[in-house]
């Protein structure tokens, strides 16, 4: 019982840190401490990367939806009937051709 009280007293007043057995283990304790700090830092970094990935995936999903919406609107506005309607609304002096276009063929001559 006296031995346990002596050990507790040495721990409390810090004299246990000056013993030869503890001093020989100090490099290992420092190594474990550094390893724990690196592990904690790595965990925080990994969590940050996961949060960033989720955020970027949400943004990508929103941008993809916006892209599809814009492409759909462009397809609708580029229909011939819509183009004619917009030309009339803006008062442009354009008319659709009455005859079909002719294809011009150029042959390499003699």
C-alpha positions in Angstrom: 0.0 0.0 0.0 2.9 2.3 0.8 4.3 1.7 -2.7 1.1 2.9 -4.4 1.0 6.0 -2.3 4.6 6.7 -3.3 3.8 6.3 -7.0 0.8 8.6 -6.7 2.9 11.2 -4.9 5.6 11.0 -7.6 3.0 11.5 -10.3 1.4 14.4 -8.6 4.7 16.3 -7.8 6.3 15.4 -11.1 9.3 13.5 -9.8 8.3 10.4 -11.8 9.3 12.3 -15.0 12.9 12.4 -13.8 13.3 8.7 -13.4 15.6 6.9 -15.8 12.8 4.4 -17.1 10.5 7.3 -18.0 13.3 9.3 -19.7 14.2 6.3 -21.9 10.6 6.1 -23.1 10.4 9.8 -23.9 11.2 9.5 -27.7 8.5 6.8 -28.1 6.0 9.0 -26.3 6.9 12.0 -28.5 6.5 9.8 -31.6 3.1 8.6 -30.5 2.1 12.3 -29.7 3.2 13.5 -33.2 1.5 10.5 -34.8 -1.8 11.4 -33.0 -1.5 15.1 -34.1 -1.0 14.0 -37.7 -3.9 11.6 -37.5 -6.2 14.3 -36.1 -5.1 16.8 -38.8 -5.6 14.1 -41.5 -9.1 13.5 -40.3 -10.0 17.2 -40.4 -8.6 17.4 -43.9 -10.6 14.4 -45.0 -13.8 15.8 -43.6 -13.2 19.1 -45.3 -12.6 17.3 -48.6 -15.8 15.4 -48.2 -17.8 18.6 -47.4 -16.3 20.3 -50.4 -17.1 17.3 -52.7 -20.8 17.3 -51.5 -21.0 21.1 -52.1 -19.5 20.8 -55.6 -21.9 17.9 -56.4 -24.9 20.0 -55.4 -23.6 22.9 -57.4 -23.0 20.7 -60.4 -26.5 19.3 -60.2 -28.0 22.8 -60.1 -25.8 23.9 -63.1 -26.8 20.8 -65.0 -30.5 21.6 -64.4 -29.9 25.2 -65.5 -28.1 24.0 -68.6 -31.0 21.7 -69.6 -33.5 24.5 -69.0 -31.5 26.9 -71.2 -31.0 24.3 -73.9 -34.7 23.6 -74.0 -35.5 27.3 -74.2 -33.0 27.8 -77.1 -34.5 24.8 -78.9 -38.0 26.3 -78.5 -36.9 29.8 -79.6 -35.0 28.5 -82.7 -38.1 26.9 -84.2 -39.1 28.6 -87.5 -42.5 29.7 -86.2 -41.0 31.3 -83.1 -38.3 33.1 -85.2 -41.0 34.5 -87.5 -43.1 35.6 -84.5 -40.1 37.4 -82.9 -39.2 39.1 -86.3 -42.8 40.4 -86.5 -42.8 41.5 -82.8 -39.6 43.5 -83.2 -40.8 45.1 -86.5 -37.9 43.9 -88.6 -38.3 44.2 -92.3 -37.5 40.6 -93.1 -39.6 38.2 -95.2 -39.3 34.5 -95.6 -38.3 33.3 -99.1 -41.0 32.2 -101.5 -38.8 30.0 -103.6 -36.5 27.3 -102.2 -32.8 27.9 -102.1 -30.7 26.9 -105.0 -27.5 24.9 -104.5 -24.5 26.4 -106.3 -22.0 23.8 -107.4 -18.5 24.8 -108.5 -16.5 22.2 -110.4 -12.8 22.5 -110.9 -12.5 23.4 -114.5 -10.1 22.6 -117.3 
